[in-house]
Amino acid sequence: MIEEVFAVGTSRIHRVDPRHRVVFAAVFSVQTAIGKEPAALILALAAALVLVLAARLDARRVLQRSVPVLAFLMLLWLVLPWTVPGRPWLTTGPLSASMEGVRLSWQISLKSISILLALMALTATMTAATLGHALHHLGVPEKIVSLLMITYRYLFVIEAEFTRLWRAAKVRGFRPRTNLHSYRTYAYLVGMLFVRASDRAERVYAAMRCRGFKGKFYTLAVFPAGRDTVWFSLGMSGLAIAMAAAEWTATV
């Protein structure tokens, strides 16, 4: 199952209105992604680290979730400096790393890490249901919100079906190997998973219709606009202005 380990907490970030968190997470991500100047990107990384500290996220779990991104960035550092044309920075035999390649690599690295940390602090600190209701309050079409929430919920149902099928295959003596029988078994397994998922979807839809479902999820949750939300909004607005000023100053 998808763990929501960051969604439970009492930090200042957890007390901020989810709608404000979603809006500023989107603004921060877009502004960081299109940024180019070192000052703006370093400011974005510093702000992301502050958000993680303010959310009181467990450092070990943050690092675990960052491993795929860090591995991808390592691959970029092994390729981009040596393949992007430009002024030589380091020459090793027939290979030459360019200044432009190094610059592009650290830009991508700063952007990726900053956006990842900010999204962990702002959106991973809320449950999927809270995120869906926040998107609904922000004017996102109801069908998209419903699709998001239903998909999240029934990923676990499909996982349970797959677990049962896999357990049944192992009870019958199936052992994965690199032969035609194993490939055929995997194909049957995937096919049966689709069949059972389709059958479960029809039964779930009928059950929801019997309970009066009309395409909309209701909630009694109220998003408070307290002091933490006000300070958070002011701080993130100031950050956006500071990053824009850093980009503008460098181009003048």
Secondary structure, 3 states (H helix, E strand, C coil): CCCCCCCCCCCCCCCCCHHHHHHHHHHHHHHHHHCCCHHHHHHHHHHHHHHHHHCCCCHHHHHHHHHHHHHHHHHHHHHHHHHCCCCEEEEECCEEEEHHHHHHHHHHHHHHHHHHHHHHHHCCCCCHHHHHHHHHHCCCCHHHHHHHHHHHHHHHHHHHHHHHHHHHHHHCCCCCCCCHHHHHHHHHHHHHHHHHHHHHHHHHHHHHHHCCCCCCCCCCCCCCCCHHHHHHHHHHHHHHHHHHHHHHHHHC
